[in-house]
């Protein structure tokens, strides 16, 4: 949600609000945006300055970014339970590094490739079902950290006219999340039965990437929709001429 949200803000706000940007924000011209020469560093610079709200741009802090709730559906192999996550706080975006970012005018697509070394989620959870063919249930607080989380994000944009000016809107989005490793903790698993919880957590951690990849598409769909919603709020206010002017 930060790297991703921060990346989107950096890509478009950096070019669309010009003189209103904080002096430390790096700007990219149209040629640099399409050639990947400037945007990766501009994004990183913007993200590092967004660890607090920037009121004159209407930007909330990325440390931490709050998401009210997410529901991750069952997988097809290892996970046979919905993951209900509430009051999520996403953090770690200020360590983001980006290797690629560009806009394709022919296809109207924005493509981003970045890494968040420690992408952390803090949340309240509910579980009731099976994982690794073992019964699991509980509700309480928890956290997870996606180590070296490689993020790829593509937005397909459409155009429409409003008050004589052209605007972008989001037709579709695709998010890819590939962590090198994943750590987590869940409090009150099995309603506080510590022996059962410790045994289950050990099994989880031995198979954590298999478990994640079984429900990977659910996380990608959920976070993709969150970022698209926030991105759309920017696009509906900023005409195309101001974005690439």
Long-range contacts (C-beta under 8 A, 24 or more apart in sequence): 1-65, 1-67, 1-90, 1-93, 1-223, 1-226, 1-227, 2-47, 2-62, 2-63, 2-65, 2-90, 2-91, 2-92, 2-93, 2-96, 2-116, 3-47, 3-93, 3-96, 3-98, 3-114, 3-116, 3-119, 3-151, 4-112, 4-151, 4-153, 4-175, 4-223, 4-227, 5-62, 5-65, 5-93, 5-227, 5-230, 5-231, 6-43, 6-46, 6-47, 6-50, 6-62, 6-93, 6-96, 7-43, 7-47, 7-96, 7-98, 7-101, 7-112, 7-114, 7-153, 8-110, 8-155, 8-227, 8-230, 8-231, 8-234, 9-46, 9-50, 9-59, 9-234, 10-39, 10-42, 10-43, 10-45, 10-46, 10-47, 11-39, 11-43, 11-101, 11-103, 11-110, 11-112, 12-231, 12-234, 12-235, 12-238, 12-243, 13-46, 13-57, 13-59, 13-234, 14-42, 14-46, 15-242, 15-243, 15-244, 15-245, 16-238, 16-242, 16-243, 16-245, 17-57, 17-238, 17-242, 20-56, 20-57, 21-57, 22-49, 22-54, 24-49, 25-49, 30-244, 33-102, 33-103, 33-244, 34-102, 34-103, 34-104, 34-105, 35-102, 36-100, 36-101, 36-102, 39-98, 39-101, 39-102, 40-98, 40-99, 40-100, 40-101, 40-114, 41-98, 43-96, 43-98, 43-101, 43-112, 43-114, 44-96, 44-97, 44-98, 47-93, 47-94, 47-96, 48-94, 50-93, 50-94, 51-94, 62-90, 62-91, 62-93, 62-94, 63-91, 63-93, 63-94, 64-89, 64-90, 64-91, 64-122, 65-89, 65-90, 65-91, 65-93, 66-90, 67-226, 70-222, 70-223, 70-226, 71-222, 72-215, 72-218, 72-219, 72-222, 73-215, 73-218, 74-129, 74-215, 75-211, 75-214, 75-215, 75-218, 76-214, 77-214, 78-131, 78-132, 78-133, 78-207, 78-210, 78-211, 78-214, 79-129, 79-130, 79-131, 79-211, 79-214, 79-215, 80-129, 80-130, 80-131, 80-133, 81-127, 81-128, 81-129, 81-130, 81-131, 81-136, 82-129, 83-125, 83-126, 83-127, 83-215, 83-218, 84-125, 84-126, 84-127, 85-121, 85-123, 85-124, 85-125, 86-123, 86-124, 86-125, 86-126, 87-123, 87-124, 88-121, 88-122, 88-123, 89-121, 89-122, 89-123, 90-119, 90-120, 90-121, 91-120, 91-122, 92-116, 92-117, 92-118, 92-119, 92-120, 92-145, 93-119, 103-244, 107-156, 108-156, 108-157, 108-158, 108-159, 108-168, 109-154, 109-155, 109-156, 109-157, 110-153, 110-154, 110-155, 110-157, 111-152, 111-153, 111-154, 112-151, 112-152, 112-153, 112-154, 113-150, 113-151, 113-152, 114-150, 114-151, 115-148, 115-149, 115-150, 115-151, 116-146, 116-149, 116-151, 117-147, 117-148, 117-149, 118-145, 118-146, 118-147, 119-145, 119-146, 119-149, 119-179, 120-144, 120-145, 120-146, 121-145, 121-146, 125-186, 127-186, 127-189, 131-200, 131-204, 131-211, 132-203, 132-204, 132-207, 132-211, 134-200, 134-203, 136-189, 136-190, 136-200, 137-189, 137-190, 137-191, 138-186, 138-188, 138-189, 138-190, 138-191, 138-197, 139-188, 140-186, 140-187, 140-188, 140-189, 141-187, 141-188, 142-184, 142-185, 142-186, 142-187, 143-184, 143-185, 144-182, 144-183, 144-184, 144-185, 145-182, 145-183, 145-184, 146-177, 146-179, 146-182, 147-179, 147-180, 147-181, 147-182, 147-183, 148-179, 148-180, 148-181, 149-177, 149-178, 149-179, 149-180, 150-176, 150-177, 150-178, 150-179, 150-180, 151-175, 151-176, 151-177, 152-176, 153-224, 153-227, 155-228, 155-231, 157-235, 159-240, 162-239, 165-239, 165-240, 165-241, 166-239, 166-240, 166-241, 167-235, 167-236, 167-238, 167-239, 167-240, 168-235, 168-240, 168-243, 169-232, 169-235, 169-236, 170-228, 170-231, 170-232, 170-235, 173-224, 173-225, 173-227, 173-228, 174-220, 174-224, 175-220, 175-221, 175-223, 175-224, 175-227, 176-220, 177-216, 177-219, 177-220, 177-223, 179-209, 179-212, 181-208, 181-209, 182-208, 182-209, 182-212, 183-208, 184-208
